[in-house]
Amino acid sequence: MKGIITLLLPVDDARTVSIY
């Protein structure tokens, strides 16, 4: 699921990983 978010917001990859 985080992969989809990473595609949408690659710049927020670090934040996405932190949230998830």
Distance bins in CASP14 RR format, pairs under 12 A and 6 or more apart:
PFRMAT RR
TARGET T0000
AUTHOR 0000-0000-0000
RMODE 2
METHOD distances of the structure
MODEL  1
1 7 0 0 0 0 0 1 0 0 0 0 0
1 8 0 0 0 0 0 1 0 0 0 0 0
1 16 0 0 0 0 1 0 0 0 0 0 0
1 17 0 0 0 0 0 1 0 0 0 0 0
1 19 0 0 0 0 0 1 0 0 0 0 0
1 20 1 0 0 1 0 0 0 0 0 0 0
2 8 0 0 0 0 0 1 0 0 0 0 0
2 9 0 0 0 0 0 1 0 0 0 0 0
2 10 0 0 0 0 0 1 0 0 0 0 0
2 12 0 0 0 0 0 1 0 0 0 0 0
2 13 0 0 0 0 1 0 0 0 0 0 0
2 14 0 0 0 0 0 1 0 0 0 0 0
2 15 0 0 0 0 0 1 0 0 0 0 0
2 16 1 0 1 0 0 0 0 0 0 0 0
2 17 1 0 0 1 0 0 0 0 0 0 0
2 18 0 0 0 0 0 1 0 0 0 0 0
2 19 0 0 0 0 1 0 0 0 0 0 0
2 20 1 0 1 0 0 0 0 0 0 0 0
3 9 0 0 0 0 0 1 0 0 0 0 0
3 10 0 0 0 0 1 0 0 0 0 0 0
3 12 0 0 0 0 0 1 0 0 0 0 0
3 13 0 0 0 0 1 0 0 0 0 0 0
3 16 1 0 0 1 0 0 0 0 0 0 0
3 17 0 0 0 0 1 0 0 0 0 0 0
3 20 0 0 0 0 1 0 0 0 0 0 0
4 10 0 0 0 0 0 1 0 0 0 0 0
4 13 0 0 0 0 0 1 0 0 0 0 0
4 16 0 0 0 0 1 0 0 0 0 0 0
4 20 0 0 0 0 0 1 0 0 0 0 0
5 11 0 0 0 0 0 1 0 0 0 0 0
5 12 1 0 0 1 0 0 0 0 0 0 0
5 13 0 0 0 0 1 0 0 0 0 0 0
5 14 0 0 0 0 0 1 0 0 0 0 0
5 15 0 0 0 0 1 0 0 0 0 0 0
5 16 1 0 1 0 0 0 0 0 0 0 0
5 17 0 0 0 0 1 0 0 0 0 0 0
5 18 0 0 0 0 0 1 0 0 0 0 0
5 19 0 0 0 0 1 0 0 0 0 0 0
5 20 0 0 0 0 1 0 0 0 0 0 0
6 12 0 0 0 0 1 0 0 0 0 0 0
6 13 1 0 1 0 0 0 0 0 0 0 0
6 14 0 0 0 0 0 1 0 0 0 0 0
6 15 0 0 0 0 0 1 0 0 0 0 0
6 16 1 0 1 0 0 0 0 0 0 0 0
6 17 0 0 0 0 1 0 0 0 0 0 0
6 19 0 0 0 0 0 1 0 0 0 0 0
6 20 0 0 0 0 1 0 0 0 0 0 0
7 13 0 0 0 0 1 0 0 0 0 0 0
7 16 0 0 0 0 0 1 0 0 0 0 0
8 16 0 0 0 0 1 0 0 0 0 0 0
9 15 0 0 0 0 1 0 0 0 0 0 0
9 16 1 0 0 1 0 0 0 0 0 0 0
9 17 0 0 0 0 0 1 0 0 0 0 0
9 19 0 0 0 0 0 1 0 0 0 0 0
10 16 0 0 0 0 1 0 0 0 0 0 0
10 17 0 0 0 0 0 1 0 0 0 0 0
12 18 0 0 0 0 1 0 0 0 0 0 0
12 19 0 0 0 0 1 0 0 0 0 0 0
12 20 0 0 0 0 0 1 0 0 0 0 0
13 19 0 0 0 0 0 1 0 0 0 0 0
13 20 0 0 0 0 0 1 0 0 0 0 0
14 20 0 0 0 0 0 1 0 0 0 0 0
END
